[in-house]
Amino acid sequence: MYFKLALMVIGATWLVFLSGLMITDVWDETEIIQQFSVNPRGLSLLEIIISIWTFERPQVTWRPLGTSLLYSFAMLFDANFVWLRYANALLLLGSASLLANSLTRRYEVDANRAMAFFTVMLFSASSLIIASWFVNIFDALCLFFLALALQSYVSNRLLACGVSFSLAVFCKESYVLALPLFAWLLWEDMESTSAGKVKPRIWLIFSVVAVSLAYWGLRQQFVPLGSATDIHGLRFSLYVPSSASFASGFVAQTYTFRPGIAIFWIGGGALLLAFWAVRGLRAKLTALAILGMSTVVYLGMFGFQTEHLMGAHHFVGRLYLIPFTLCLFVLFASKPPPAAVLALALLSVWGMGRTWSRHVEFQQTFAEVHALAEAKEDILTVHYPQKPMQDLRRGLRYGDYPDADIRINVVEGGIDDY
C-alpha cells in the first residue's frame, strides 16, 4: 500500500511539474492540429486509419498503430495540444509503474529502489520532452506496450506478453531495443523452468519473430529501409560522430555539448560508470546489446549542436527514452551500488533542467510569433528555413524568406528584425 501511494504522489508531482511546459503547439504539433481544423476531404476517423495502414496517407515512415492512435487521440481531444501532451504523460506514468512493479516481482527489488527507478525515469530529459511534445506519442506508446509485455511476462501471462509486444512492434521501429532484455529473461527461464514450461516460451519466441518479420516486410514494401524516403537514412559514414554524441549524452539525454568540453567527457564517463554499476555478466551483456543496437537504430540522428536552440536537435532527447529506460531497468534489476545510482540520477536531473529551460524558450518564441500573427490582419511571413510550413489557422507562413516581416533567432530563440 505504501509503495503504490508513493508512486501516486511522485507521479502527481511530476504532472504538476509538467504543467509549466504547456505553452503553445510547435513544429509537427502545429501541422497535425491544422489537419483537423482543415479537412477538405471530410474523412472519418475510420477512413483516416485505413489510409494509414494501407500507406495511402502521406507518412515519413510506417508506424501504423502509433499513427492511428495519434489521430484517434487528436479527434478525441479536439486536437487540443495540452490534452494530447498529457496523454503522452499518462502513457509514461503507466510505463514507469509497470516497470517498477516488474522489478519488485521478478528481481525482488525493494520498494525504495523501485521508487528510485520510477523517479529517475520520470524526472529525466527524455521523459520531459516526450510529455511536452505530443508528436512523440510513437515513443510513448512503444515503451508502454513493451512495459506491459514485460509485466505480463514476469506474471507468467505469456499470451498477453506476446500480444503487447506485437502492439509495440507496430508503434515504432525502436521496439527492437527491447529484444536483448527479453532474451535475458528467456535465457534465465529456459535454464530454470521445467520442460513443460519451456514449450510456451518457445511459442512466444516464434510469435514475436513472426510479427516482426511481418512488420518489416510490410515496412520494406511501403518505405524501403535506408531509402531516400526513409526517415532513417542509414548513412554509415556518420556512425562514429553519431555514436559519440549518443554515448556522451546518454545519461543526461541532452545534445548541448561539443567534443572536447567538460560535459562531453563527463557524459561519456557517466555512461562508463553506469555500465560498471551493472552487476552480473548477463546483465552487462544485455545493457551492452541495447546500447550497441541503439547506435545503429538511431544512426545519423545525433550530432553536436551547442549553439542552435531553434532546430530539430531540440527534440533529440526523445530518442533516448526507450534505450535509457531499458538500460535503467537492467541497472536496477542488477541491484547496483547506491552511490553510483545517485551520481547517475544527479546528471540525469541536470539534463532535465537544461531541457526544461530550453523548451520553455523554444515555445515562448513561437508564442510570441502567434501573438503577432493574431494582431496582423493579413499573412505574417516569418524567416525560418529550419521548418518551412504554413499555419493557416493563425495566418502564418514559415520558410526561407529574407524579406519576411520577422525573423526567428535560431541561435538563442526570440524574434529579430520586427
C-alpha positions in Angstrom: 0.0 0.0 0.0 2.8 2.4 0.9 4.6 1.6 -2.4 1.5 2.3 -4.5 0.7 5.5 -2.6 4.3 6.7 -3.0 4.2 6.1 -6.8 0.9 8.1 -7.0 2.4 11.1 -5.1 5.6 11.1 -7.2 3.5 10.8 -10.4 1.2 13.6 -9.4 4.1 15.8 -8.5 5.6 15.1 -12.0 2.3 16.0 -13.7 2.2 19.4 -11.8 5.8 19.9 -12.8 4.9 19.4 -16.5 2.1 22.0 -16.3 4.7 24.8 -16.7 5.6 23.5 -20.2 2.1 23.7 -21.7 2.8 27.0 -23.5 1.9 26.5 -27.2 2.0 24.0 -30.0 5.2 23.9 -32.0 6.6 22.3 -35.2 4.8 19.0 -36.1 2.2 19.6 -33.4 1.0 22.6 -35.4 0.9 20.7 -38.6 -1.2 17.8 -37.1 -3.6 20.2 -35.4 -4.1 22.0 -38.7 -5.0 18.8 -40.4 -8.0 18.5 -38.1 -9.0 22.2 -38.5 -8.8 22.0 -42.3 -10.0 18.6 -43.6 -11.1 19.3 -47.2 -11.9 15.6 -47.9 -14.1 15.3 -44.8 -12.6 11.9 -43.9 -14.0 10.0 -41.0 -11.6 8.6 -38.3 -12.0 5.1 -39.7 -11.1 6.3 -43.2 -8.1 8.0 -41.9 -6.9 4.9 -40.0 -7.4 2.7 -43.1 -5.4 5.2 -45.2 -2.6 5.0 -42.6 -2.4 1.2 -42.6 -2.5 1.0 -46.4 0.0 3.8 -46.7 -2.4 6.0 -48.8 -1.9 8.8 -46.3 1.4 10.8 -46.6 3.9 9.4 -44.0 7.6 9.7 -43.4 7.7 6.1 -42.2 5.3 3.3 -41.5 4.3 3.2 -37.8 0.6 2.3 -38.3 -0.6 1.7 -34.8 1.2 4.7 -33.3 -0.1 7.0 -36.1 -3.6 5.6 -35.8 -3.7 6.2 -32.1 -2.2 9.7 -32.6 -5.1 10.6 -34.9 -7.6 8.9 -32.6 -6.4 10.9 -29.6 -6.4 14.1 -31.6 -10.0 13.6 -32.6 -11.0 12.6 -29.0 -9.4 15.7 -27.6 -10.4 18.0 -30.4 -6.8 18.4 -31.3 -6.0 20.3 -28.1 -2.2 20.2 -27.7 -2.4 20.4 -23.9 -4.6 17.3 -23.6 -2.6 15.4 -26.2 0.6 16.1 -24.3 -0.9 14.9 -21.1 -2.0 11.7 -22.9 1.8 11.1 -23.5 2.4 11.9 -19.9 -0.1 9.3 -18.8 1.5 6.7 -21.0 4.8 7.4 -19.5 3.4 7.1 -16.0 1.9 3.8 -16.9 5.2 2.6 -18.3 7.1 3.7 -15.2 4.6 2.0 -12.9 4.6 -1.3 -14.9 8.4 -1.4 -15.0 8.7 -0.6 -11.3 6.3 -3.4 -10.4 8.2 -5.8 -12.7 11.4 -5.0 -10.8 9.7 -5.9 -7.5 8.1 -9.0 -8.8 10.9 -10.5 -10.9 14.0 -9.4 -9.2 12.7 -8.8 -5.6 13.9 -5.2 -5.7 12.8 -3.5 -2.5 10.2 -0.7 -2.6 12.7 2.1 -2.1 14.8 1.1 -5.0 11.7 0.6 -7.2 10.6 4.1 -6.3 14.0 5.4 -7.2 13.7 3.8 -10.6 10.3 5.3 -11.0 11.5 8.8 -10.1 14.7 8.7 -12.2 12.8 7.6 -15.2 10.1 10.2 -15.0 12.4 13.1 -13.9 14.7 12.7 -16.9 15.1 14.9 -20.0 13.8 12.1 -22.3 10.5 11.8 -20.4 10.2 15.5 -20.2 10.4 16.2 -23.9 8.2 13.2 -24.7 5.5 14.5 -22.4 5.7 18.1 -23.7 5.6 17.5 -27.4 2.7 15.2 -28.3 4.2 14.1 -31.7 6.5 11.9 -29.5 3.5 9.6 -28.9 5.3 6.9 -31.0 8.0 6.6 -28.4 5.5 6.8 -25.5 3.2 4.1 -27.0 6.1 1.8 -27.9 7.5 1.9 -24.4 4.1 1.5 -22.8 3.4 -1.7 -24.8 6.9 -3.0 -24.1 6.4 -2.3 -20.4 3.1 -4.1 -20.5 4.7 -7.0 -22.3 7.4 -7.2 -19.6 4.9 -7.1 -16.8 2.8 -9.8 -18.4 5.9 -12.0 -18.9 7.1 -11.8 -15.3 3.5 -12.5 -14.2 3.6 -15.7 -16.4 0.9 -14.4 -18.8 2.7 -15.3 -22.0 -0.2 -14.8 -24.4 -0.7 -11.2 -23.0 3.1 -10.7 -23.3 3.0 -11.7 -27.0 0.1 -9.5 -27.8 1.5 -6.5 -26.0 4.9 -6.9 -27.7 3.2 -7.2 -31.1 1.4 -3.9 -30.5 4.8 -2.3 -29.7 6.2 -3.6 -33.0 3.6 -1.5 -34.9 4.2 1.6 -32.9 7.9 2.3 -33.7 10.9 0.5 -35.1 12.9 1.0 -31.9 10.9 -1.8 -30.2 13.9 -3.9 -31.4 15.9 -2.4 -28.5 13.8 -4.5 -26.1 14.9 -7.8 -27.7 18.1 -8.1 -25.6 16.1 -7.6 -22.4 13.5 -10.3 -23.3 16.4 -12.6 -24.5 17.9 -12.2 -21.0 14.7 -13.1 -19.3 14.0 -16.1 -21.6 17.6 -17.2 -21.2 17.2 -17.4 -17.4 13.9 -19.1 -17.6 14.8 -21.7 -20.2 17.5 -22.8 -17.8 15.5 -22.9 -14.6 12.0 -24.0 -15.7 10.7 -27.5 -16.2 10.3 -29.0 -19.7 6.6 -28.4 -19.6 7.1 -24.6 -19.2 9.7 -24.3 -21.9 7.3 -25.0 -24.8 5.1 -22.0 -24.2 8.2 -19.8 -24.2 9.4 -21.2 -27.5 6.0 -20.4 -29.0 6.3 -16.9 -27.6 9.7 -16.5 -29.3 8.2 -17.8 -32.6 5.3 -15.4 -32.4 7.5 -12.4 -31.7 9.7 -13.3 -34.6 6.7 -13.8 -36.9 5.2 -10.5 -36.1 8.5 -8.7 -36.5 9.1 -10.3 -39.9 5.5 -9.3 -41.0 6.1 -5.7 -39.9 9.5 -5.3 -41.6 8.2 -7.0 -44.7 5.3 -4.5 -45.0 7.5 -1.6 -44.0 10.0 -2.5 -46.7 7.2 -2.5 -49.2 6.0 0.9 -48.2 9.3 2.6 -47.1 12.4 0.7 -48.1 15.0 0.7 -45.3 17.6 3.3 -45.9 16.0 4.7 -49.0 15.6 8.4 -49.7 12.1 8.3 -48.4 13.1 6.6 -45.1 13.4 8.8 -42.1 16.4 6.6 -41.1 18.9 7.2 -43.9 21.5 4.7 -42.5 24.5 6.8 -43.5 27.3 4.7 -42.1 29.8 7.5 -42.7 28.2 9.2 -39.7 28.4 6.2 -37.4 31.4 7.5 -35.3 30.2 11.1 -34.6 26.6 10.0 -34.2 27.6 7.2 -31.7 29.9 9.5 -29.8 27.1 12.1 -29.4 24.7 9.4 -28.4 27.0 7.9 -25.8 28.1 11.3 -24.3 24.5 12.5 -24.0 23.0 9.2 -22.8 22.8 9.7 -19.1 21.8 13.4 -19.3 19.8 12.9 -22.5 20.8 16.2 -23.9 22.7 17.4 -27.0 24.0 20.7 -25.8 27.7 20.0 -25.9 30.5 19.6 -28.4 33.5 17.2 -28.5 36.3 18.1 -26.0 34.4 20.2 -23.5 33.8 19.1 -19.9 30.3 17.8 -20.2 31.3 15.7 -23.2 33.8 13.8 -21.1 31.5 13.8 -18.0 28.7 12.3 -20.1 31.0 9.6 -21.5 32.4 8.9 -18.1 28.9 8.6 -16.6 28.0 6.0 -19.2 31.0 4.0 -18.3 30.1 4.4 -14.6 26.6 3.1 -15.4 28.0 0.1 -17.2 30.4 -0.6 -14.4 27.5 -0.4 -11.9 25.5 -3.1 -13.7 26.2 -6.3 -11.8 26.4 -9.7 -13.4 27.8 -10.8 -16.8 24.4 -11.4 -18.4 23.1 -8.1 -17.2 26.2 -6.3 -18.6 25.8 -8.1 -21.9 22.1 -7.1 -22.1 23.0 -3.4 -21.4 25.8 -3.5 -23.9 23.5 -5.0 -26.6 20.9 -2.3 -26.0 23.5 0.4 -26.3 25.1 -1.2 -29.4 21.8 -1.7 -31.2 20.8 1.9 -30.4 23.8 3.3 -32.3 22.5 1.6 -35.4 18.8 2.2 -34.9 19.5 6.0 -34.4 22.4 6.2 -36.9 22.9 9.7 -38.0 20.2 11.2 -35.8 22.6 12.5 -33.2 25.1 15.3 -33.5 26.9 18.2 -31.8 24.9 21.4 -31.8 25.7 23.6 -28.8 24.7 27.0 -30.2 21.4 26.5 -32.0 18.2 26.3 -29.9 15.5 26.6 -32.6 16.3 23.5 -34.7 15.3 19.8 -35.0 18.0 18.8 -32.5 16.0 20.5 -29.8 13.8 17.4 -29.7 16.6 14.8 -29.9 16.1 13.8 -26.2 13.0 11.8 -27.3 15.3 9.3 -28.9 16.9 8.4 -25.6 13.6 7.4 -23.9 13.5 3.7 -24.8 17.2 2.8 -24.6 17.6 4.9 -21.4 14.6 3.3 -19.7 15.6 -0.2 -20.7 19.2 0.2 -19.5 17.9 1.8 -16.3 15.7 -1.3 -15.8 18.7 -3.6 -16.3 20.8 -1.4 -13.9 18.2 -1.6 -11.1 17.5 -5.2 -11.7 21.1 -6.0 -11.0 21.0 -4.1 -7.7 23.8 -1.6 -8.3 25.7 0.4 -5.6 23.5 3.3 -4.3 26.3 5.8 -4.7 26.5 5.0 -8.5 22.7 5.4 -8.8 22.8 8.7 -7.1 25.6 10.1 -9.3 23.7 9.0 -12.5 20.4 10.4 -11.2 22.0 13.8 -10.5 23.4 14.0 -14.0 20.1 12.9 -15.5 18.2 15.6 -13.5 20.7 18.2 -14.6 19.9 17.2 -18.2 16.2 17.5 -17.5 16.7 21.0 -16.1 18.7 22.0 -19.2 15.9 20.6 -21.4 13.2 22.3 -19.3 14.7 25.8 -19.7 15.4 25.4 -23.4 12.0 24.0 -24.1 10.4 27.0 -22.4 12.5 29.4 -24.5 11.6 27.4 -27.6 7.9 27.5 -27.0 7.9 31.2 -25.9 9.4 32.1 -29.2 6.5 30.6 -31.1 4.0 32.0 -28.6 5.4 35.4 -29.4 5.1 34.8 -33.2 1.5 33.5 -32.7 0.6 36.7 -30.8 2.0 38.9 -33.6 0.0 36.9 -36.2 -3.2 37.4 -34.3 -2.6 41.2 -34.3 -1.9 41.3 -38.0 -4.8 41.4 -40.5 -3.1 39.6 -43.3 -0.5 36.8 -43.6 2.5 37.1 -41.3 5.7 35.9 -43.0 8.5 34.5 -40.8 12.0 33.9 -42.0 12.7 30.4 -40.5 14.2 28.0 -43.0 14.6 25.3 -40.3 10.9 24.4 -40.5 9.1 25.6 -43.7 5.4 25.3 -43.1 2.1 27.2 -43.2 -0.1 27.7 -40.2 -3.4 28.6 -41.9 -5.3 28.9 -38.5 -3.2 31.8 -37.4 -2.3 33.3 -40.8 1.4 32.3 -40.7 3.9 31.1 -43.1 7.5 30.0 -42.2 10.3 29.4 -44.6 13.3 30.9 -46.4 12.0 34.5 -46.8 14.9 37.0 -46.4 12.4 39.9 -46.8 10.0 38.5 -44.2 8.1 40.5 -41.7 10.0 39.0 -38.8 12.9 36.6 -38.3 13.4 33.9 -35.6 16.7 33.9 -33.9 17.7 30.3 -34.4 20.7 30.5 -32.0 19.1 32.0 -28.9 15.4 32.0 -29.7 13.2 35.1 -29.8 12.4 37.4 -32.7 14.7 39.7 -34.7 14.1 42.4 -37.2 10.5 43.2 -36.3 
